[in-house]
Amino acid sequence: MKYFFLHYGAFTALCFFLYATAVAKPVASIGSFSTIPAFVENKGQIADQYYHSRKDVDFKLQGNGVTMFVGDGQIHYQWYRPNKKEKSKNENGLQRDSKSPSGDLGVYRMDVVLLGANKNAEIVKEGLQEDYENYYLPQCPGGVTAHRYSKITYKNIYPDIDWEIESPLPSPKGEANSQECKYNFIVHPGGDYRNIKVQYNGATSIALKDGALIANTPMGSIIENVPYTYDAATHKEIKSNFILNNNILSY
């Protein structure tokens, strides 16, 4: 049988590949990391600005000026523009609202929602990193240890469709050599790629340009490159493209 992979979308027998670049104005992106980029698991340390635990978030990927939170069939991109004299009490937290300026700390969030996704999808973690993070916070006063992974997969996020997300690859020296995260939808036999519908909430503008999707916010942009689709059995490329209906992306 065949498989379809999408970089941010996929079919049964096909593979769709997309590269998502998160840009924080003027020049910053998910890819500027102090350590090897990886997804940090949420062991209770991720909270909102009121220190209420965000159990709907499974992972966090930290960039320079922008953070990506993943969970519950959603990706939350959150940009920060801190005042030089002030620091947020919870800069790593996920703000409650999509559009959420917070005092002297400029914060803006855009939510990318997989409509109709399975919120109880099995999570497969791969690429365990040697380093880990310890947290002692109001929402986890006893302390928690969070491990880091280079790849996460949500099995059957749609019926017979898996959703893979990979962090930017590090260079031999340890720096990120890409500003892009890779998204794959793998459509297994019986899966229907038409079930994949991705909604962008919080964008000030969204459009297709030369086949790629660009979603803008006041503090940064997300670019979804042109999808690449192939037959996993033969590796033969299959023509594919985005369809944008208002703020909902499909293939």
Summary of the structure (lengths in Angstrom):
residues: 251
radius of gyration: 17.7
end to end distance: 21.3
largest distance: 59.0
contacts: 884
relative contact order: 0.26
helix: 1%
strand: 55%
